[in-house]
């Protein structure tokens, strides 16, 4: 269970937050859409988890992505040095990424960091585009990762995400040359 009360079942109860950042983000986003304000109990319990994920050298691109999205809603007090460290770690992950999802989560995370006013620049945008293009096939299908030659409908959906990522990569640069196919 994501959010559980430890006292009487009122909204003001002490709450414990599970470490599932994606589900926690979805819950907070639902609260936001429904107009339910942030409660300090939940925010106070969640921000340290977000900070731990952002500071962890073993966090995956998806964990960084979910922690940054959650921070976007909660507005946790995270220093610019932490964002700079995450950006540096993500840039290293992008260099070694061999799956569409790792590229997607890493680039979108860099965009979230740039939104915090911290410099998040891809050192090799052309290399990222070539990595993405290497996972596409001549007939328009996509491979999920470089280790699997077969394409799938799931990979095609991720390929659609990559179209969005290309746009977001361009946002990371003030002046990027148009990438030709």
N, C-alpha and C positions, 0 to 999 in steps of 0.2 A: 504494500500500500504506500502511496506517495506521501500524503499528508495525514498524520494520525494525531488525534488528541490524546493527551496524557492525563487529562482531568475531565470535569464535566463536559458534555458535548456542546459547548458554546463556542462561537467563533473567536472569542477572546482567550480561549484556553491556551495553555502552553502547547506548542506544536513541535514535533520532531520532523525533520526533513530527511528523506532518504537521499542517497548519493546519485540518484538517477537524474542527471541534469536535463536530459531531453524531456522527460515527463514533468519535471519541476517547471521547466520553461513553459510547457503547454498549459499547465495549471495556472501559472501566473498570467499568461497571455489570455486565458479564458476569463480570469478575474478582471483583467483590464478591459476586455470586450464587454463584459457584463456590467462594468461600472463599479465593481467592488474594489474599494481602495486597498492599497497595500497596508498590511498590518505590521506593526513593528516586531511582533513575535516571529512572524514568518521571515521577514527581511533580515532580522538579526541572526536568525538561525541559518539562513541561506548564504548570506554574503561571505562568511568564512569558508564555506565549501567552494564557492566560486573562486575565491582568492587562492585556496589550496590547489585547485585544478590549474589555474593560470600559472602558478609558481612551480608546479611539478614538471620535472624534466622528462617524465615518462608519459605525459598526457598525449593522447592521439589527436590528430587534426579535428576529429569529430568532437572530442571532449573540449578542446579549445573553442570550437565553434559554438557549442551549447553553453559554455561558461560565458562567452562574450555576449551571446544573445540574452542570457539571463541577466547579466550585468546591465544590458541596455534597458531592461524594464525596471530593475531594482535601483540602479544608480549607486552601486557599492563604492566605497572609498578605495579606489585602486590607484596607486601611484603611477606616474608616467614611466618610471624605470621598469615596473612590472610589464607594462604594455610593450616597451621597447624590447625587453627580454623575450616576450612571447612572439613579437614580430620577427626577431632574429631566429628563434627556434622554428617558426613557420617557414621562413625562407629556406632554411636547411631541409625541412621536410619536403618542400616543393621540389627541390633539386633531386631528391631521391624518390619522389612519388612515382608509382607505377600503376596507379588505379585512378579512374575518373573521380571516384568519391574523395580520395585524398587530395587531389587537385582542387576539387570543388570546395571542400571544407577549409582548406588552407587559404585559398584566394579570398573567399567570403570573409574569413576571420581577419585577414589583413585589411579588408575594407571596413570591418567593424572597428578595428584599431585606429585606422585613419580617421574614422568618425569621432574618435575621442580626442582628436587634435594631435596625435602622435604620428611622426613620420613613419610611413609603412610603404616602402618602395621595393618593387621587385627588381632584383639586380639583373635578371635575364628574362625579360618578358618574351623575347623571341623563342627562347628555349622552352618556356611554358607552353606557348602556342604550338611548337613542334611536338612536345610531349602529348598534348591533347590530340593533335592531328594524327599522330602515330597510332592512336587507339581507334581511329575511325577507319572504315573500310571503303573501298571504291564504290560499292553499291549503296552507300548511305547508312549501312548498319554500323553498330559500335561494338567494340570489345570492352568488357568490364575492366580488364587489366592486361598488362603486357605479357603475363604468363599464360594466358588462356586465348587460344586462337579463335574460339567459337564466339559468335555474337549472340545476343539475346534481346528480347523485348525490354527486359530490365535495363540492360546496358543502353538501349536506345533512349529510354526515359532519362537516364543519366546524361546521355549525349545532349538532350534538350537542356538539362541543367547547365551543361558546359557552354551552350550558346549564351546563357545568362552570365556565366563566369567570364566569358570573353568581354562582355560589356563591362563587368565589374573590374576586370583587369585594366581596361582602358580608363576607368575612373581613378585608378591608383596612380595614374600618370597625368601630369598637366599637358604634356604634348607627346603623344605616342603616334608613330607612323601607322598608317592603315596596313593591316596584315593581309597580304594577298594569299589566295588559296594555292 
